[in-house]
Amino acid sequence: MGTKEEKEVSRRDFMRKSAAGLAGLSLIGLSRESLFQGSQALAAAVAPPQLKLEKDSTIRVLRWSAFVKSDEEIWEANTRKWEQAFGGKVVTEYLSWEDVRSKAAMEASVGAGHDIVLGWFDDPHLYPNRLVDVTDVATYLGKKYGGWYPVCEKYGQDFKTKRWIAIPIGSAGLCINYRTSWVQEAGFEKMPDKIEGFIKCCKALKAKGHPTGFALGHAVGDANCWTHWWLWSFGGKAVMADGKTIAINSKETLQALDACKEFYESMIPGVASWLDPHNNKAFLAGQISVTANGNSIFYASMEKFPDIHKDLMTMNFPIGPVGRPAELSLFSQAFIFKHSRVPNAAKHYLQFMMEAPQYGEWESGTWGYVTQTLKSYYDLPAWKKDPRITPFRECMGRMLWNGYAGPLGPASAAAMSEYVVVDMFADVCVGGKSPKTAALDAEKKLKKFYK
Amino acid sequence: MRAHPWNSATMIREQEGTLKPAEPQGPLAKISQTLKAKGVMGLLFTAPANLILLLLLAYPFILGVWLSFTDTIIGRTGQFIGLRNYWELLSNEVFQLTTFNTLLYTLAAVFFKLVLGFALALVLNQEFKGKGLIRAIVLLPWIVPTALSTLVFWWVFDSQFSCISWILMKTGFLQAPIDFLGSPNNARASVIAVNVWRGIPFFTIGLMAGLQTINQSLYEAADIDGASGWAKFRKITLPLIMPLLAVITTFSIIWTFADFHLIWIMTRGGPANATHIYGTLSYQRAIPGGHLGEGAAISVFIFPVLLICVLITARYLRRED
């Protein structure tokens, strides 16, 4: 490649260029105050890592297409800010979120393609050796913004080496979405926050002609998330911490399955065929009273369904017999491939996007669709824009990681992609299998992946 | 026909061997002679096509087969493990269910496509007003991109918003919507129905072309002998169309057996793996699941069936020649 001219960005350069960039932004109508609103209070004085930006850096980014309209607009606007301030160029390709994994996997295999990928769940743990170490950026961000949530460390760090291989971007956090008036009609002031009461309320809702709706088909996001919450809330888990001992066939799992069968009685027929969009459609059509979802229902109802929007309420997932929150939500983290020719610029760009002025604006504009990974962002003004948004900021602190209690990696990715837990619940609720048989079947499937 | 004077002269001169032009010399001449050698020019002309086939078909295929003998996981180099992937798959319940689903999907869909497509071809082969328009309309399911038409069927078979359920409920035939994709057998029937809808035109148009080549005098002779419609179909139409029917059917088996996007869009293989076929399970295990070796092994299971189909097709094609 010859000698690559690189320029070191010293702290002084960084401040000077940031100032120049912000001056430019003021010309396009964004005040410095509005960008940094609240961010000073969130940030600690920490020196950023010394990154040598490659000359004429063009960063190619692959990320999931927006769930809510404003996401892409703000993400792009923040990206332009980085370009203006630091002279690089960022080309972002948006892809349906379910397709990012396959494309990133191929790029990892062939060693060519995008520099940065905003992937999901276990992605970086499938090919950790193909990824740039981002420990410096992650450490800096962690120190500056109150630390990472524990689950973010699980998702961001290589299980063995504990080095950071991905920057946790956020979670499309899931909450219980329900219709307030119907819950009251069923005799409850609000939705109970314990699973036992939750089941009672849901059955009462069904009796009043307002069934619930939770995906039990091969819905990558919704079905995986809520069934794992249910399993973990009863103390069940797929595998032990050693990542080898299969633990699904346990009395806790059987209790979870028994309770779920009772819960299923409250559901609208057809949930076994539901993919990710189904519960949104059914809720917005007024056909179901309760579901688990990100804030896209809030967002869509705000824009198009004012009556439902008024009646909508959100809350965190109820607590099960295990006595503590145990949730799963879609988790996105950004990673940089070693095949990138601009690894420093890529790191710098991600760092910039995670800084309070950018991240705060993104959170606010998307109404908290992507929940914060850094603890200081818990206090962002975005979370107080509407009381229905506020519960979403709790998601990250209540989450466990995919494949809990084992490590993230090929086995947890395979178990999720094969819908082992989802199908176990579907087998009992819809397929007529006994909980014991379903748990044994799931055990056999898991043994295949956890060797 | 009279020979051209110049050609005649040349022939005479060559026979006499006296006025033969001198053999050209030099490297260019040697190249020219090599090119004239039997087969060389042909090989050269087909080289680009062969190269493309080699790169785009043979290489991925061989790589896929190789991967199936390894434990490759995405992003990691795999080790050769012989037939372990295959043995493990054979005892894997999801794979066994997928094998059943694939066979059911293929046999049922191809059977209905054949029967309905043939029937439609016989109808459209008759003379009637607006024949051209109807034939064009029949082609529509085949022309519309599968992803698009499948999305429409995804809605048609929606558990809450199905237009079929809506009509039946409005007309009082049903009290609740049909759970098309939520129960295993309904889901299987639904995806087969969509595949049949999409594949009928291929049979219809293909067989119609064959029907039009049958000599009408055979039917006239049969009419004179007092043959019934069924007898004419059985003794004239069917035997004469059989080679074409076999070829079209084997093509259809190949496409149906190796289907992917229809299932992936409608059910993702659910509910509880009831609609997984080889293509979808292979993708699911290899890409989202990261187990490339095992995914490749699943897709290799498609190969023997396709090979048999190709051999049958080739046999019939040779017979037609």
Interface residues (C-beta under 8 A of the other chain):
Chain A: R101 S102 A105 M106 A108 S109 D122 L126 Y127 P128 N129 R130 L216 G217 H218 A219 V220 I268 P269 G270 V271 A272 S273 W274 L275 H278 K281 A282 A285 Q287 P410 A413 A414 M416 S417 E418 Y419 D423 A426 D427 V430 G431 D441 K444 K445 K448 F449
Chain B: I73 I74 G75 R76 E88 N92 E93 V94 F157 D158 S159 Q160 F161 A176 P177 D179 F180 L181 G182 S183 P184 A187 T267 R268 G269 G270 P271 A272 N273 Q284 R285 I287 P288 G289 G290 H291 L292
